[in-house]
Amino acid sequence: MNAISRGAIASLAIAILFTATAMPAHAQETEGGTPASAGGKWTQYTIVDKMTEAKKVRFELPADNDSGPDNAKVLLFCNAGKLLLSDFRPNSKMAPPNRPGFWGQPQMEVTVRVDHSHSNHGWNWVNGHFLAMDKGTTRELIGAQILKIEFLTPDGPQIAEFTPAGLDLGRVREACGLTPKKP
């Protein structure tokens, strides 16, 4: 098996993994749940799985510099006390991926500002709809005052601005098993 075939197989395996991971998150999103304020600009949606009685929780933070139902947002999906997926949804057309991940999965390099710290990250590009965030950035943002994400669009770089301050960290710890981390 040559290197290209191995890379193609690895890319396919990663794509299947992310699709499988995103499907429960999407299912949770379409099931709705009971909305409640989670502090600050965050909203928490909670449902209980009828079969397993596992608590499924989605935390949602809208961008400050957008308005309307299609504004950019950060979402955290948790199930039975563990983080399943955190993602950034620009809800606008993204540029194609600009780098491969470790396993060959498509990624977009983004610049993230958490309070006064800047860093670059390769986030997994999922079907052009959203970017799967890493757990480290997720832990940084839940305790932050300011979050800015620079991502690429066909028209060039765009910046989504968020105010994550005020999130009830006790709720996030209970629902997702996450604690904040300084950048």
C-alpha positions in Angstrom: 0.0 0.0 0.0 1.6 3.3 -1.0 1.6 6.5 1.1 -1.2 8.1 -0.9 -3.5 5.1 -0.3 -2.7 5.1 3.4 -3.3 8.9 3.6 -6.6 8.5 1.8 -7.7 5.7 4.1 -6.7 7.8 7.2 -8.6 10.8 5.8 -11.7 8.6 5.2 -11.5 7.1 8.7 -11.2 10.6 10.3 -14.1 11.9 8.2 -16.3 8.9 9.3 -15.3 9.5 12.9 -16.2 13.2 12.8 -19.5 12.5 11.0 -20.3 9.9 13.6 -19.4 12.4 16.4 -21.3 15.2 14.7 -24.5 13.1 14.2 -25.3 12.8 17.9 -24.6 16.5 18.3 -26.9 17.3 15.4 -29.6 15.0 16.7 -29.3 16.8 20.1 -29.7 20.1 18.3 -32.8 19.1 16.4 -34.4 17.6 19.5 -34.4 21.0 21.0 -34.4 20.8 24.8 -35.4 23.2 27.5 -33.6 26.6 27.1 -32.3 28.3 30.1 -29.8 31.1 30.8 -26.4 29.7 31.7 -25.0 33.1 32.7 -23.8 36.0 30.6 -24.8 35.6 27.0 -24.8 31.7 27.2 -27.9 29.6 26.7 -28.2 26.0 28.0 -30.5 23.4 26.4 -31.1 20.2 28.3 -32.8 17.0 27.4 -32.8 13.6 29.0 -32.5 10.5 26.8 -35.6 8.5 27.2 -33.8 5.2 26.8 -30.6 5.7 28.8 -31.7 8.6 31.0 -28.4 10.3 30.1 -28.5 14.0 30.4 -27.7 15.7 27.1 -26.7 19.4 27.4 -25.8 22.0 24.7 -24.3 25.3 25.6 -24.6 28.0 23.0 -22.8 31.4 22.8 -23.8 33.8 20.0 -21.3 36.2 18.4 -21.4 39.8 19.4 -20.8 41.2 15.9 -23.6 39.4 14.2 -27.4 39.5 14.5 -30.2 37.4 13.4 -30.9 33.6 13.5 -27.9 32.8 11.3 -25.2 34.5 13.4 -21.9 32.9 14.3 -21.9 30.9 17.5 -19.8 28.6 19.7 -21.5 25.3 20.8 -20.5 22.8 23.4 -22.2 19.4 23.3 -22.1 17.3 26.4 -23.6 13.9 27.2 -23.7 12.1 30.6 -21.2 14.5 32.2 -18.6 14.5 29.4 -17.8 16.9 26.6 -18.6 15.3 23.2 -17.8 18.1 20.9 -17.2 21.8 20.9 -17.5 23.7 17.6 -17.4 27.1 16.0 -20.2 27.7 13.5 -19.5 30.8 11.5 -22.9 30.4 9.7 -21.3 31.9 6.6 -19.4 30.4 3.7 -16.0 29.2 4.8 -12.9 28.9 2.6 -11.8 25.3 1.9 -9.4 23.6 4.4 -5.9 25.0 4.2 -3.9 22.2 5.9 -4.1 18.5 6.7 -4.3 17.3 10.3 -2.1 14.7 11.9 -4.2 11.9 10.4 -4.8 13.7 7.1 -8.2 15.1 8.0 -9.0 18.5 6.5 -8.3 21.4 8.8 -8.4 25.2 8.7 -5.8 27.2 10.6 -7.5 29.9 12.7 -6.1 32.6 15.0 -7.8 32.7 18.4 -7.6 35.5 20.9 -8.6 34.5 24.5 -8.4 37.6 26.7 -4.9 39.0 26.0 -3.4 35.8 24.6 -3.2 34.9 20.8 -2.6 31.5 19.4 -3.0 29.6 16.1 -4.9 26.3 15.9 -5.7 23.8 13.2 -9.4 23.0 13.7 -11.0 20.1 11.9 -13.1 21.4 9.0 -16.4 19.5 9.0 -18.1 19.5 5.6 -17.7 23.2 5.2 -20.4 23.8 8.0 -18.3 24.2 11.1 -14.9 23.9 12.7 -14.4 21.4 15.5 -12.5 23.1 18.3 -9.9 21.5 20.5 -10.5 20.8 24.1 -7.7 23.2 25.3 -9.3 26.2 23.5 -12.7 25.2 24.9 -11.3 25.2 28.5 -9.7 28.6 27.8 -12.9 30.2 26.5 -15.2 29.1 29.3 -13.3 31.2 31.8 -12.5 34.1 29.5 -13.8 37.6 29.2 -13.0 38.0 25.4 -12.9 35.5 22.6 -12.1 36.4 19.0 -11.8 33.8 16.2 -10.2 34.7 12.9 -11.2 32.3 10.1 -11.0 32.2 6.4 -13.8 32.9 3.9 -13.7 33.0 0.1 -13.6 36.8 0.5 -10.6 36.7 3.0 -10.2 36.6 6.7 -13.2 37.3 9.0 -13.3 37.8 12.7 -16.1 36.6 15.0 -16.2 38.3 18.4 -17.7 36.7 21.5 -18.2 37.7 25.2 -18.0 34.4 27.1 -17.9 36.1 30.5 -20.6 35.3 33.0 -20.9 31.6 32.2 -22.0 29.5 35.2 -18.8 27.3 35.5 -20.6 25.0 37.9 -23.1 24.1 35.2 -20.4 23.4 32.7 -18.4 21.3 35.2 -21.5 19.2 36.0 -22.7 18.8 32.4 -19.4 18.5 30.6 -16.7 17.7 33.2 -14.8 20.9 32.1 -13.0 23.4 34.2 -11.5 26.6 32.9 -7.8 26.9 31.9 -5.7 30.1 31.6 -4.3 30.7 28.1 
